[in-house]
Amino acid sequence: MDELSCLAPAKVNLYLKVLGRRPDGYHEILSLFQMVSLYDTLNICSLKKKNALQLEGNFDCSARENLIFQAVEIFRRETGINHGWRIIVEKRIPAGAGLGGGSSDGATTLSVLNTLCKNPLRPDQLIKLGLALGSDVPFFLAAPAACIGGRGDQIQPLVPRTDINLVIIYPGFKINTAAAYRWLNIKKLINPGTFESGVNAGKIIKMYRYNPVNRWKLENTFTAAIEGRFPQISRLRKELKELGALYSGLSGSGPTVFAIFDRHSTAKRAESILTSCYTLVKNIHALDKIPVGILKYM
């Protein structure tokens, strides 16, 4: 086998609490991640020329900034396998949207290269390489849903809920993640050393596993900072509530907004009303049946 086509799914942060800075300079987080049915498609095939890389796709960054390119380089360094690769990407997940598209592409690349090269790396080694690429990457190598702690390296896989009716709205502009962190009120962030991460993670996991969706208590630390700079986000969330959403919030640092509905018919109605107003309105479902460490192949 020297070629694979695969789907790299987006994610939403159903819950996201950002804590203060750690000694290594990263912020501690506590988050609830879930993959959703919005995908990029990657086709990866081997080339005869060693160390070659042909990367094709509609990207908003240079090749060296692309996590797919970086994933190939880090895989080669770690394994010493210098095969050439051609990678064709069909982008559907907007860049800079808080949906983890770049992280998912990087994770998918690591996973597929490992498969095509007959699994020289164990799942824990892949996750370690993923963390070197970015804080969200390990999640995409671990599970379709998970409670995430640390800087993204503490992953508690969860059986994904499939009874969630979601509508995702991309307002049509990007937010730089590093800038979003700078906009947070540092004085109001909880010190990681005083936050009982394990206790609070347990509460979130219990809520996700056992509570009906209409009893979930969700939040995102970025909301106030983002809405203060982009009032259209606040208006959009209000509009979604008026259309029947149980909850609407940012995914990651935004600007994408997701809304949870108790019925599929209500979600479809909201999608129909909003489609003419926004760049991306997607009625999606929670993603399940993805084996750990391997993303869904076509």
C-alpha positions in Angstrom: 0.0 0.0 0.0 1.6 3.3 -1.1 -1.5 5.6 -1.3 -4.3 6.6 1.1 -7.2 9.0 0.9 -8.6 10.1 4.3 -10.8 12.6 6.0 -9.5 15.1 8.5 -12.4 16.2 10.7 -12.9 19.6 12.4 -13.6 19.9 16.1 -15.6 22.1 18.4 -14.7 23.1 21.9 -17.9 22.5 23.8 -16.3 23.8 26.9 -13.0 25.8 27.3 -11.5 27.3 30.4 -8.1 29.0 29.9 -6.0 29.2 33.1 -2.8 31.2 33.8 0.6 30.6 32.3 2.6 27.6 33.1 6.4 27.7 33.8 7.0 26.7 30.2 5.1 29.8 29.0 2.0 27.9 27.7 -1.4 28.5 29.2 -3.1 25.6 31.0 -6.5 24.7 29.6 -9.4 22.5 30.6 -11.6 21.7 27.6 -14.1 19.4 26.1 -13.3 18.6 22.5 -15.6 16.8 20.0 -14.9 16.0 16.4 -17.7 16.9 14.0 -18.8 16.0 10.5 -16.9 18.7 8.6 -13.8 17.5 6.9 -10.7 18.3 4.9 -9.7 15.5 2.5 -6.1 14.4 2.2 -4.7 12.1 -0.5 -1.2 10.9 0.3 0.9 8.8 -2.1 4.5 7.9 -2.2 7.1 9.2 -4.7 10.1 7.5 -6.0 12.4 10.4 -5.3 13.6 10.4 -1.7 13.0 13.5 0.5 10.7 15.0 -2.1 7.5 16.6 -1.0 4.8 17.9 -3.3 2.1 19.7 -1.3 -1.0 20.8 -3.3 -4.0 22.7 -1.9 -5.6 26.0 -1.3 -3.6 27.2 1.8 -3.4 30.6 3.4 0.2 30.2 4.5 3.6 29.4 3.1 4.6 25.7 2.8 7.0 25.8 5.8 4.2 27.3 8.0 1.8 24.5 7.0 1.4 21.8 9.6 1.3 19.2 6.9 4.7 20.2 5.7 6.0 20.3 9.4 4.4 16.9 10.1 6.3 15.3 7.2 9.6 16.8 8.4 9.1 15.8 12.0 8.1 12.2 10.9 11.3 11.9 8.8 13.5 13.2 11.6 12.0 10.8 14.1 11.9 7.7 12.0 14.8 8.2 9.6 12.4 7.2 6.7 13.0 9.6 3.9 10.4 8.5 1.4 9.1 11.1 -1.0 5.4 12.1 -0.8 2.8 13.8 -2.8 0.0 15.3 -0.6 -3.2 16.7 -2.2 -5.5 18.5 0.1 -9.1 19.6 -0.5 -9.8 22.2 2.2 -13.3 22.6 3.5 -12.5 23.7 7.1 -11.8 27.5 7.2 -8.4 28.5 8.4 -8.1 30.6 11.5 -11.6 29.7 12.5 -11.2 27.9 15.8 -12.2 24.6 14.3 -8.7 22.9 14.3 -8.4 22.4 10.6 -4.7 22.8 10.4 -4.2 20.7 13.5 -6.4 17.9 12.1 -4.5 18.0 8.8 -1.1 17.7 10.6 -2.4 14.9 12.8 -3.9 13.1 9.8 -0.6 13.4 7.9 1.4 11.8 10.9 -1.1 9.0 11.2 -1.2 8.2 7.5 2.6 8.3 7.0 2.9 6.0 10.0 0.4 3.6 8.4 2.0 3.7 4.9 5.4 3.1 6.5 4.1 0.0 8.4 3.8 1.7 11.8 7.3 2.5 13.0 5.9 4.7 15.7 3.6 3.7 18.6 0.4 5.7 19.3 2.1 7.4 22.3 5.1 8.4 20.1 2.7 9.9 17.5 0.9 11.9 20.2 4.3 13.2 21.4 5.2 14.3 17.9 1.8 15.9 17.5 2.3 18.0 20.6 5.5 19.4 19.0 3.4 20.5 16.1 0.7 22.2 18.1 -1.4 22.0 21.3 -4.6 20.8 19.5 -2.8 18.1 17.4 -2.7 15.3 20.0 -6.5 15.2 20.3 -6.9 14.4 16.7 -4.6 11.4 17.2 -6.4 10.1 20.3 -10.2 10.0 20.2 -13.3 11.5 18.6 -14.2 13.1 21.9 -12.1 13.9 24.9 -11.6 16.0 28.0 -8.3 17.9 27.5 -6.0 19.3 30.1 -2.5 20.7 30.5 -1.4 22.4 27.3 -3.3 19.8 25.2 -1.2 16.8 26.3 -3.5 15.4 29.0 -6.2 13.5 27.1 -9.1 11.6 28.6 -10.9 9.9 25.7 -14.7 9.8 25.9 -17.4 7.8 24.0 -18.7 10.6 21.8 -22.3 11.8 22.2 -24.2 11.5 19.0 -27.4 13.1 20.1 -26.1 16.6 19.6 -27.7 18.8 16.9 -25.2 21.4 15.9 -25.1 24.4 13.5 -21.7 25.9 12.8 -21.4 29.5 11.6 -18.1 31.0 10.3 -18.5 34.8 10.1 -16.0 35.1 7.3 -12.9 36.5 9.1 -9.9 35.0 11.0 -8.7 35.5 14.5 -5.1 34.8 15.3 -4.9 32.5 18.3 -1.8 34.1 19.8 -3.6 37.5 19.6 -6.7 36.1 21.2 -4.6 34.9 24.2 -3.1 38.4 24.5 -6.6 39.9 24.6 -7.4 37.9 27.7 -7.5 39.7 31.1 -4.5 37.9 32.7 -5.5 39.1 36.2 -8.8 37.3 35.9 -7.3 33.9 34.9 -7.0 31.3 37.6 -3.6 30.2 38.6 -3.0 26.6 37.4 -1.4 25.7 40.7 -4.6 26.6 42.6 -7.1 25.0 40.2 -8.2 21.4 40.9 -8.0 20.2 37.4 -8.8 16.6 38.1 -11.9 17.5 40.2 -13.2 19.9 37.6 -12.4 17.6 34.7 -14.4 14.9 36.5 -17.4 17.3 36.7 -17.2 18.1 33.0 -16.9 14.4 32.0 -19.9 13.5 34.2 -21.9 16.3 32.7 -21.0 15.1 29.1 -21.6 11.5 29.8 -24.8 11.5 31.8 -26.7 14.8 31.5 -29.2 15.6 28.8 -27.9 18.3 26.4 -30.3 20.9 27.8 -28.7 20.6 31.2 -25.1 21.1 30.1 -23.3 24.1 31.7 -20.9 25.4 29.0 -18.5 28.3 28.8 -15.5 29.7 26.9 -12.9 32.0 28.5 -12.3 33.8 25.2 -16.0 34.9 24.7 -15.8 38.3 26.5 -12.5 39.3 24.9 -13.7 38.3 21.4 -17.1 39.8 21.7 -15.6 43.1 23.0 -13.6 43.4 19.7 -16.1 41.8 17.3 -19.7 42.8 18.4 -21.1 40.8 15.4 -20.2 37.7 17.4 -22.5 38.8 20.2 -25.3 39.6 17.7 -24.9 36.2 16.0 -25.1 34.3 19.4 -28.2 36.3 20.3 -29.8 35.5 16.9 -29.1 31.8 17.4 -30.7 31.9 20.8 -33.8 33.5 19.2 -33.9 30.7 16.7 -34.1 28.1 19.5 -30.5 27.3 20.4 -30.0 25.8 23.8 -26.5 27.2 23.8 -24.3 29.2 21.4 -20.6 29.8 21.9 -17.2 30.1 20.3 -15.2 27.2 19.2 -11.6 27.7 20.5 -10.6 31.3 20.2 -13.2 31.9 17.4 -14.5 33.5 15.4 -16.6 30.4 14.5 -19.8 30.1 16.5 -21.5 26.8 17.2 -25.1 26.4 18.4 -26.6 23.3 20.1 -30.3 22.5 19.4 -32.5 19.9 21.0 -34.1 18.9 17.7 -32.7 18.3 14.3 -35.7 20.0 12.7 -34.9 23.2 14.7 -31.3 23.1 13.7 -32.2 22.7 10.0 -34.6 25.7 10.3 -31.9 27.9 11.8 -29.5 26.7 9.1 -32.0 27.7 6.4 -32.6 31.1 7.8 -28.9 31.9 8.3 -27.4 30.5 5.1 -27.9 33.7 3.1 -26.2 35.8 5.8 -22.9 34.0 6.6 -20.0 32.4 4.8 -20.3 29.0 6.3 -23.5 27.6 7.9 -23.2 23.9 8.4 -25.8 21.5 10.0 -23.5 18.8 11.3 -23.5 15.8 13.6 -21.1 14.7 16.3 -18.5 12.3 14.8 -18.2 8.7 16.2 -16.8 5.4 15.1 -13.3 6.7 14.5 -10.7 4.2 15.7 -8.1 5.7 18.1 -4.9 6.8 16.3 -6.3 6.3 12.8 -8.6 8.9 11.2 -11.4 7.8 8.9 -10.1 6.5 5.5 -12.1 6.6 2.3 
